[in-house]
Amino acid sequence: MNKRVRIFLGITVLLAGSVFFSTGSATAGQNGEWEITTSLVIPGMPFVMPPTTVRNCLEEEAVPYQAKENEKCETITKKVSGNTVTWQVRCESEDGPVEMNGITSYTGDTMDSKVTMTGGQGDMSMHMTGRKLGPCK
């Protein structure tokens, strides 16, 4: 597996594990345990990455991306409008700056999110769907 794929897979897991929650009307009451499935598209890859599914406890912290210890990330924008959250995060990684733009919509106990990422080792896009399982265990 090449370095680009490993980097994107690591970021995918982190993004899915920290799904874009914010305080406000779009996400009120959305904290709890979620099951999130992520499909990843990397232009130029000779194969399609299989979807990954993770479970994570999401609390009230309003950060769209939780950086690893050795990363420097900042939320550039975050806007809540109705049941939709849009956001932009910029990180410094060992491969250079990475920018992520996302839009997440909530309907009851489900979510649908689209994310684009540019920089580092190249570009990619993700589609995430999730369902709330209940309170954190």
N, C-alpha and C positions, 0 to 999 in steps of 0.2 A: 504494500500500500504506500503510495507516494506521500511526501510531506504535506502537500496541499490538501489531500483527502483527510489525513490525520488532523490537521488544524481545523478544517471545516467540521469534522465530526465532533471534535472537542467543543467547538463553539455551539454546534447544534444542541448537544446535550446540555450545555449551560443555559442556552436560551430557553429550551424546553423546560428546564428545571426552574426557571425564574419567571416564567410567562409574564407578560407586560402588565402587571397590576398597578393601579394608581388609585388614590383616594378620589372620590367623586361619584357622580351618578352612574357612570358606565360600569363601575366595578363594585359598588356598594354591596357588601355581603358575599363577595366572591372568594374571600379567604377560606381555606380548607384544603382537603386533599384532592388533587386533580390527576387525571390520567390524560397524558398529552401525546399525540402521535405526530411525528414530524416527517415530512417528505422533503427531500433535498434534491435540488437540480444544480449541477455544476457544468457550465458550458465546456464542451471539449472533452468531457470524460467519456471513455470508450464503453462504459456500462452505466446502468441506472442504479443508484444507491437504494437499497431496500428501506422502507419506512422504519423508524424507530419509535418505540413507545416507552415512556417513563411515567412513574408516579412520583409526585412531589407534594409536600405540604407547603402551600403558599400562604404567607401571613400578610399582615397589613402593610409591610414595607413597600413603598411605592417606587421601586427601581425597575426599569425595563430590562436591565442586564446586570447580572451579578459577576463582577470581574474576579478572575483568579488572583491569588496573592501577588503574582509577579506582573500583573497587567495594570495599566493606568487607564481607566475609562471614565467618561463623563457623559451625563445626559445633556444633550444639546437642546432638544425640545421635547415636550410632552403635553398633549392636549386631549382633554376629555370632552366629548360632544355627544350627548345622548347615551347610546349604548356602545360607542366607539372610542377607542383610545388610539391616537397616532403618536409616534415618538421617533426620535433620532438619537443614536448613541455613537460616540467616537471613542475608539480605544487605541492605545499604542501597544503593539505586540512586537515580538522579536523579529517579525518580518515586515515591520513598518506599520503605518496607520491603517486602521480598519474602521469603516463607517457602516452602521446598520440603520435601516429605515424600516419601520413596521407600522402596520395597521391591524388592530384587533377589535373584533366585534363580539359582543356577548348577547346571548338570548337565553334567559333563564339560567340553567346550570350547564350551558355549553358555550364554547368559544370557537372562533375561526380567526386565524391570523395569517397574514402574508408578510414576509420579511425579505428584504434585499440586502446584500452585504457586498461592499466593494473594498478593494485594497488588499494588503497582505500578499498572498500568493495568487490572487485573482478574484473573480466575481462568482456569486452564487445566489440562489433564491431558495426560500423555504416556504412551505405551507404547513401550518400547524392546526390541528383540531383538538379540542379537549372537552372533557366532561368532568364535572365536579362529582366526586364520590361521596362527600360528606365531610364531617369535621376531621381535622388532623388527628392522627393516631399517635 
